[in-house]
């Protein structure tokens, strides 16, 4: 299970999200599919359900979506934007 880190400042505009990790002081930008994955974190904390949503919305192969979403989640974790619980 994953969720967004509480220690973030988030700004959203025109289907793009800019995130400031308050602890590290680093900024991150998400758009397109990464934006949709971030939005899916509002509804789901299970990576499998997020993958299902991306497959449905983008009509892509599940294995490809799984690899891409898992890589993004790994990057988000490494940068302190999401945490496991």
Phi, psi and omega per residue, in radians:
X1 nan 2.423 3.122
X2 -2.271 2.761 3.058
X3 -2.656 2.849 3.096
X4 -1.188 2.505 3.076
X5 -1.179 2.477 3.140
X6 -1.334 -0.286 -3.015
X7 -1.666 0.832 -3.085
X8 -2.209 2.624 2.965
X9 -1.977 2.137 -2.984
X10 -2.133 2.334 3.065
X11 -2.224 2.329 -3.105
X12 -2.147 2.342 3.108
X13 -2.750 2.288 3.053
X14 0.904 0.913 3.121
X15 0.986 0.595 3.034
X16 -2.407 2.503 3.131
X17 -2.110 2.317 3.012
X18 -1.956 2.243 -3.054
X19 -2.125 2.301 3.009
X20 -1.896 2.100 3.011
X21 -1.428 1.897 -3.040
X22 -1.104 -0.496 -3.118
X23 -1.310 -0.782 -3.084
X24 -1.588 -0.371 -3.081
X25 1.380 0.154 -3.117
X26 -1.618 2.527 3.064
X27 -1.766 2.590 3.110
X28 -2.414 2.527 3.091
X29 -2.091 2.377 3.112
X30 -2.192 2.362 3.070
X31 -2.615 2.975 3.128
X32 0.999 -2.221 -3.073
X33 -1.144 -0.669 3.131
X34 -1.113 -0.597 3.045
X35 -1.076 -0.800 -3.135
X36 -1.145 -0.645 3.069
X37 -1.107 -0.789 3.127
X38 -1.036 -0.775 3.120
X39 -1.117 -0.654 3.136
X40 -1.112 -0.437 3.095
X41 -1.129 -0.328 3.060
X42 -1.206 -0.583 -3.078
X43 -1.681 -0.621 -3.000
X44 -2.212 2.541 2.993
X45 -1.973 -0.026 -3.135
X46 -1.730 2.152 -3.086
X47 -1.040 -0.642 3.126
X48 -1.039 -0.676 3.117
X49 -1.247 -0.584 3.072
X50 -1.156 -0.750 3.093
X51 -1.053 -0.780 3.112
X52 -0.983 -0.738 -3.134
X53 -1.148 -0.716 3.118
X54 -1.140 -0.740 3.097
X55 -1.029 -0.790 -3.123
X56 -1.149 -0.808 -3.051
X57 -1.286 -0.537 -3.064
X58 -1.917 -0.038 3.131
X59 0.876 0.926 -3.129
X60 -2.014 2.883 3.093
X61 -1.116 2.349 -3.087
X62 -1.056 -0.712 -3.124
X63 -1.118 -0.697 3.103
X64 -1.158 -0.786 3.120
X65 -1.088 -0.716 -3.132
X66 -1.057 -0.827 -3.136
X67 -1.072 -0.772 -3.116
X68 -1.184 -0.776 -3.132
X69 -1.162 -0.750 3.127
X70 -1.099 -0.653 3.091
X71 -1.148 -0.767 3.118
X72 -1.086 -0.807 3.132
X73 -1.055 -0.711 3.096
X74 -1.051 -0.798 3.114
X75 -1.096 -0.723 3.114
X76 -1.100 -0.708 3.105
X77 -1.119 -0.828 -3.100
X78 -1.063 -0.476 -3.139
X79 -1.724 0.153 3.046
X80 1.274 0.383 -3.128
X81 -1.565 -0.483 3.042
X82 -2.277 2.722 3.118
X83 -2.311 2.632 3.036
X84 -1.522 2.579 3.078
X85 -2.550 nan nan
